[in-house]
């Protein structure tokens, strides 16, 4: 198995070099770009396992890069930014970003977050639950595919993990903090960080189309999925 490839899209050459050397020592292959346009081209060419994306890029900014990248890819994206504004962070999550690191940041923490995201993505589901679903929604764990009424729907890795977790809970209420630990792979602080769960739920509901209403909000407690009949096996 080859090395996991990391794509860094950042206009600070010193930071690129720092991150490149550190992630190479951690066993990653690293590609990098100084502009959003070049970053999009490299993402299409290199098919990275994860993207570190600066928000304040010259020309096309990181938020626009994220929006365009999400048209064709579900690759995990961690934003790197000096901006601490709540509105921008929420917009980043809405556009499909998976995490934020505020500059200046701890490189050790960034490495830990990258590894946690990739570990969660690579984790194999239990063998007894390779094909699982509700009436109208079906998950193929081996292929990491989701079908709504027999039609494939495209989910990001985080959306897929969230759906797996909700369905696996069999209708039980899952608090936001537990969902963050299950989906992001590490503990988060209270407050703004918990909102990323809400935005992820909104995106998942939208992508599940008419079945998205099965994901119920339990005020003050968290989320649960409405149980229904198990979906019959999909015809091959």
N, C-alpha and C positions, 0 to 999 in steps of 0.2 A: 504494500500500500504506500502511495506517495505521500509527501508532506502536505498538510493542509495549507492552502494558499490564502494569504491575507492581502487585501488591496487597501492601500493608504491613499486617500485623496486629500491633499493638504498643501498649502502654498508656502509653508515655513520649512525650508530645506533642512535647517538644523533639527527640527522636530522629526522630520521624516527620517533623517539619519539615525537619531536616537532610537526611534521606534523600530526601524529596520534592523539595527544591530541587536536589539533586545529580543525581538520576536524570532530572529534567525537563531539566536542562542536557545530559544525555547523550542526549536524544531520546526518552525514555520518557513515556508517559502513566501517571499514578500515581493509584491509589485507595487509601484507607486506612480502617482500622477500629480501635477501641480495645478491643474485646472479641472473644472467640472466636465467640460467637453472631453478632455483626454481620459478622465476617470470613467465616463460612460463607455468610451471606446474600449478601454482596458477591461472593464467588467464583462463586456460582451465577448472579448477575445480570451480572457484568462479564466473565466468561470470561477471566481474566488469563493472560498468557504465563508468569508465574512468581510465586510467593508468598514473601515474607519474613515469617517467622512466629516471634514471640516465644514462648518456652517458658513463661515464668512470667506468664501472663495472669490477671487476676482472674476468678473463676468457672471457666468451662471453660478448662483450660490448653491450651497449644499442642500437646501430644502427642495430646490427645483431638480437637482440631480436625483434626490430620493424619489420625488414624484415620477420622474421619467423612468428611473430604474424599476420601480414597482410595476410598470406596464408589462414587463417581460421577465422579471426575476423576483424570487422570494428570499434572496440572500439576506441574512441578518445584517443590519446596519447599526453601528454605534456612532452617534454624532459627537464631534469634538468641537467645543465652542467656548468663547469667553462671555457669551451672553447668558445672563441668569434669569431673563424674563420668563414668567410663567406662561404667557401667551405663546411665545415662540416654542417653548418646550412642548406644550400641548399640541401645537400645530405639527411639530415634528413627529409626534406619536400618531397623529391623525393621518399623516402622509405615509405612514408605514415604517417609521424608525423603531428600533427595538430598545435603544438605551441612549443615555446622554452621559458624557464625561465633561465636567467643567474645567476649563484651563485656568490656572495651572493644575495639573492632576498628578496623582501618584501612578507611575508606570507600573508598579507592582499591582495596584488595584485594577488598572486597565487589563493587564495580562490575565488576572484572575477572572475578570468579567468575560473576556473573550473565551477563555477555556470553559467557563461555566455554560455559556451559550452553546458552544460546539458540543460539549458533553451531553447536554440535554437533547440536542438535535440527533446525536448519534445513538442515544440510549435505545436499546431494543425493547419493545413491549413484551409482556409475558406471552409464551407460546400459545396458551389456551385462548388468547383473545386476539388472534390475528385478524379475524373478521368480526366486526362488532357494529351495532347500530341501534337506532330507534326506528319506528315506523316513519319512513320518509327520509331518514338520514342513515347513511352507511359509511363506515370507516374501514379501509383496507390498511392494516398496520404495516404489513410487509412492504407494500408499495407506497405507503404514506399518501394514499389517495382518499378523497371524500366524494361521495355521490349524494345528490339530493334528487329523490324520485328517479334514480337511475342515470342522472346526468352528472358528469364530473364537474366539480367546482374547484377553483384554484384558491388555495389558502397559503398564507405565509407560514413559515415554521412555527412562529409563536401562536398564530390562530389555530393551527393544527394541534399543538400541544394543549391549548386551552380547551378545545373541543374534546380531545381525548380525556382530559382531566374531569370535565363536567360529566361526560357520559359514564366514565369509570366510577364516579361517585354515586351513580344509580339514584339520582333524585335528591341526594342529601345537599344541604346548604353548605357552600364552601366560602369561608371568609376571604376578603381581598388579600390579606397577608399570606394566607395559605396558597392562594392562586399565584401570587408573585413568586413564592418560593418554588412552587412546582414548575411554573412556566419559565421564569428567568434563571432559576437555579441557584439563587443566593438571596439572603435576607435583604429587605429594603427598609428604608426609614418610613415613618408615617407621613401623612400630609400629601404633598404634591405627588410623590412617587406612586401612591396608591391610585392616582387618577389614570395612570397608564393602563391599569386593569380595566377601568371603565371604557377607555377608548378602544382597547383591544376587543372588549365585548361588543361594542357598537359595530366595529368592523366585521367581526365574526357573524353577528346577526344579519348584517347587510349581505354578506357573501353567501349565507345559507338561504337567502331568498325567503320564500314563504314559510320555511321551517325555522327561521331565525327567532320567531316569537316563542319558541320552546325554551329559550334561555330567559329565565325569570329573574328579576331583581327582587331581593328580599331586603326591604328597607332596614338599614342599620345592622345588617348581618352579612350580606354578600350576594352570591348568585347560586342558582341551582338550575338544572335542566328538567323540564317536565317529562316524566316518564310516559312511555307509550309501548305499544306492542313492538316486539323485536322484528326488525325488517327481514323479510325472506331473503335467502341468498340470491345475489344478482346473477342473472343468466350469463353464461360464458360463451 
